């Protein structure tokens, strides 16, 4: 199965899926009090991307 396809039909090109899953923010820091913490009550230390 190719990433970006379902039931044999291509929805997104595999390279588009790879780009969406890639680190889009590099070394950016996620400060305390950002959206995930405010909305869900959980501190998030990961990165943000398109996917």
C-alpha positions as CSV (number, residue, x, y, z in Angstrom):
1,X,0.0,0.0,0.0
2,X,1.3,3.4,-0.9
3,X,1.1,6.2,1.6
4,X,-1.5,8.7,0.3
5,X,-3.8,6.0,-1.1
6,X,-6.9,4.2,0.1
7,X,-8.7,1.2,-1.6
8,X,-6.2,1.4,-4.4
9,X,-7.0,5.1,-5.2
10,X,-4.3,7.7,-4.9
11,X,-5.5,10.7,-2.9
12,X,-2.1,12.3,-2.3
13,X,1.3,11.6,-3.9
14,X,3.7,9.7,-1.6
15,X,6.1,12.6,-1.7
16,X,3.3,14.9,-0.5
17,X,2.7,12.6,2.5
18,X,6.5,12.6,3.3
19,X,6.5,16.4,3.2
20,X,3.5,16.6,5.5
21,X,5.2,14.2,8.0
22,X,8.5,16.0,7.9
23,X,9.7,18.3,10.7
24,X,8.5,21.7,9.6
25,X,9.7,23.8,12.5
26,X,13.3,22.6,13.2
27,X,14.5,23.6,16.6
28,X,11.4,25.6,17.6
29,X,10.5,25.5,21.3
30,X,7.0,24.7,22.6
31,X,6.5,27.0,25.6
32,X,4.4,26.2,28.6
33,X,0.8,27.6,28.2
34,X,0.6,26.9,24.4
35,X,-2.7,25.7,22.8
36,X,-2.5,21.9,23.6
37,X,-1.9,22.7,27.3
38,X,-4.7,25.2,27.5
39,X,-7.2,23.1,25.5
40,X,-6.4,19.7,26.9
41,X,-4.6,20.3,30.1
42,X,-1.6,18.5,28.9
43,X,1.9,19.9,28.3
44,X,3.2,19.2,24.8
45,X,7.0,19.1,24.2
46,X,7.0,17.8,20.7
47,X,7.1,19.6,17.4
48,X,4.4,20.8,15.1
49,X,4.1,19.8,11.4
50,X,1.5,19.8,8.7
51,X,0.4,16.2,9.2
